[in-house]
Amino acid sequence: MTWERRYPLVAAAGDVGGDQQVGEAWDARWVRELDNARWSVVTRAYYVAESDEGRAMVERTEYVVCADPADPGSTEVASSEAYATVTKAQPLDEAAVQDAAREAWAPTNAEWNNQMSGWQVPW
């Protein structure tokens, strides 16, 4: 099995960055069926954040085990998340945020297994 990207490739993600978020967030999502009738869902959301240090683009990756990949939030069994600053030089506007989501890299089995150790996917 492989990770399958959700369509549309880029979707509005709302307010995922809390009080520091400036503008709209955009995301890309992948799903993969687990062995136990559960689904693994990885969502990479991108947004511009403002802090005392200035503005930066942030990548928020959420890892979810759920019963329904079309509604991971309501059917969540377990989850984890990770944050990273996007270091690629680009303008900090909505078009750049959408581009980052469009160009987001697919999750790997190793990444999932590291983040969700109780819900391993087979190699």
N, C-alpha and C positions, 0 to 999 in steps of 0.2 A: 504494500500500500504506500501511496505517496500523499503529500500534502496537496489539497485541491484549493485553488484560490477562489474566493467568493466573487460573484458578480453582483453589482457593478464593481469594477476593479478598485474604484475609489468612492468612498461614501462620506457624507457629512457625519462627524462624530460628536457634535455638540460640545458640551463643557466638560472635558476630561481633565483639564489642567488646573481646575480650581481657581482661586483668586488671582493667581499669577498669569493665567491664560489671557492672551490678547488676540481677539478675532476668533475665527472659526477653526475647529480642529477637523482633520480629515484622516480617514483610516483605510487600511487594507486588511483583509481577513482571510485566513486559511483554515480548513477543517480536515480532520482525518479521523476515521472510525477506530475506536479502541476495541480490544477483544471482548469486552464485557458488556456489549450493547450500549456503551457510552461513547461520547465523542470528545475529541480534543480540538480545541479552537484556539488559534493564536491571532490576536488582533494587534496590529502596529498602528498607533495613532500618532499624528504629528501636529504640533501646534507651536505658536510663538509664545514664549513666556517672558515676563518682565520681572526683574528682581533688582536689588540694590546694585548688583554688578552690571546691569544693563539688560538688553534683550538677547535672546538666543532661541533657536529652534530646538524643541525637545521631542524625543521619540519615547512614547510610553507603550511598552509591550505587555499585553495581558495574556496570560495562559489560563484557560478555563477547561475543566472537565464538566460536561453537561449531558443531559438526556436528549436535548433537541438542539442541533446546531443552528437552526433558524431562529431560536430564542435562547441563546446561551445564558443570558442574565437571569431569566426566570427559572431555568432548569439546572442551574449551577450546582455541582456537587463539591468541587474544590477549585481554588484559583490561586494565582500568584501574579506578581507584576514586577517589571524592571523598567528603569528609566535611564536614558542616555542623552547627552547633548549631541546634536548633529553638528559635525565640525566642517562639513563641506561648505566652502565659501559661496554664499548666495544671498540675494535680498531676503529680508524678513517680511514677506508679504503673503497674502493668501494664495497667490499663484505658486509661489515656491513651496508652500506647505502642501498644496495639492500635488505638485510634482514629486515631492518626497514620498508621499503616500503611493503614488503611481509607480515609483521606482523602488518601492520597499522590497527587501530581499525575503525570500520564502524561508520559513523556519526549517531547521534541520532536526533530525531525530536526536542528535546529541544535545542540541539546545533544549528541546522539550524535556528530555530525560534529566538534564541538569536542573531545570527549573521545577519540574514536577516529579520528583523522585518516587513518589508513591503510585504513579500512573505511567509507568514506562511504556514506550512504543517499541515494537520490535524493529530491529535493524533490517 
